[in-house]
Amino acid sequence: MNTPLPPKSDLYRYRFHWISLLLLGIFMVFFRIGAESLWYDESYSAATSNFSMPEIVSMMTEDSHPPLYYLLLRAFVLVIGNSETALRSLSAVSILCLAGIGFFPLRRLWGSPASLAFSFMVLITPMSIVCAHEARMYSLLAFLVTAMVVAGHYALSKNSRKHWVIFSLFTLAAAWTHYFGLIAAAIFWCLVLIKRIFDAKPGNRIAALKPALITAIITVAGYTPWLVFLYRQTVRVSENFWIPPVTFTSAINILTYPFLQKFPYGINSRAVLLYVAVVLAAGIGIFRAYRSKKEYRFLPLSALIVYILTFATGIILSIVIRPIFAERYLVSCMGLFLLAGAALMSTFKSRRFIILLVVLYAIGVTPMLQKVYKEEINGPMKEVHNALADRIGPNDIFVHGSEHTLGTFSYYFPGHIQYLYQPKDFLAFGNHAVFGPDFEVGSDVTKYAEVPVTIWAIGRPGEYYNTPWATLTTAPNRRMAGEIQMFHKDPGWFRVQVREVLYDPTFD
């Protein structure tokens, strides 16, 4: 077995490769990053970023997520604006940071060949590019959870105050970003404490546990201010949430999501084969690491355990309480999954063998990676904007029968009143107040019938309730202008219906 080169000489030897990989990564995460329209979830991020940081924290108490991602996005928007590219830049940078784990901490453990392989795998995994091109928290979460586990390994092995502090900070960051980050953090901390106990010499377990326990207490204290809001959000989600029940197909898609397009349909056989290959590689790599007593052997093992138990926790909670597990939530552990798989390469001294494994992986992911870059599946909002921008008056009002259109129209047609129709007995899924101050919600679509401006009635086929088109278009002083326009962009699922309803006091 090979021993990693000393850090400095290893870096000098592979400097060209690391620089080339960084440039490749920058190109991959930013290539076509602004090509697609925003979809609803991204429009929610965009709307939230318009508020001050104290307002964001207050708003997120009514949301289903902690506030850290939105606070960071606000900082990005203040510096580089709120275009599609700007909004997604935080996600792109997060994927570069995830790949950067290979350059910094992993290189010191594995040497450059295997750590280069990990970083390259991160960059060419299709879901990395999907998440890099989306203004949501999942790529940031993947980085923070992976960094937390690597930092925890260093804290265990170095046992220095600096490393325990770093471990605590990454734990808090992951937990303040998403609740699946909180789940992964809780699982990993249990593993850390168990390992600390078993590694301690008899009679010295209390002293050995002391730095871990002190760090754990401080970390829990750092999250305590959010616990009351976590309880409130849990109660709200338990009453009503949009995620459907977990099925065999959805469970397979959750597991194979790193190798799928953003919105998967059915089981993808290539993705299943890739998933099985990475799991087998992880198992073999962990076995070889323990057999040869590698100093870092706990790292890939703990990464795989956290990944498995986070998945299992999501499934159990979805069965026992209510469905809460969407495919993208396990992106939280995507970096751990790839790290465990790449650990196999760290147990071989042959660079050619490592290159062969990376080439095989690249061949496997290339077809889906091409689809990710080529397909635009978020919907037709850029086309809607191009078609309507010149026809909409400065005071025109939008009336929506779908939160999906409410969000996207709020971004692409700012400065207009956006009224969301919802039946009186419908329990909203999210906190629509982020779309203010021009947002209103109610069950009376004729509220603005007497206002002398054009009303644009917007709908989406497949919504949870039917938009009352007839009520609006037959209101006093209102007449339709033409037929309903339908906007759609294959292969996306998001369809937009638009009907122009003119103000005409002579019309009866």
Secondary structure, 3 states (H helix, E strand, C coil): CCCCCCHHHHHHHCHHHHHHHHHHHHHHHHCCCCCCCCCHHHHHHHHHCCCCHHHHHHHHCCCCCCCHHHHHHHHHHHHHCCCHHHHHHHHHHHHHHHHHHHHHHHHHHHCHHHHHHHHHHHHHCHHHHHHHCCCCCHHHHHHHHHHHHHHHHHHHHHCCHHHHHHHHHHHHHHHCCCHHHHHHHHHHHHHHHHHHHHHCCCCCHHHHHHHHHHHHHHHHHHHHHHHHHHHHHHHHHHHCCCCCCCCHHHHHHHHHHHHCCCCCCCCCHHHHHHHHHHHHHHHHHHHHHHHCCCCCCHHHHHHHHHHHHHHHHHHHHHHHCCCCCCHHHHHHHHHHHHHHHHHHHHCCCCHHHHHHHHHHHHHHHHHHHHHHHHCCCCCCHHHHHHHHCCCCCCCCEEEECCHHHHHHHHHHCCCCCEEEECCCCCCCCCCHHHHCCCEEEECCCCCCCCCCCCEEEEECCCCCCCCCHHHHHCCCCEEEEEEEEEECCCCCCCCEEEEEEEECCCCC
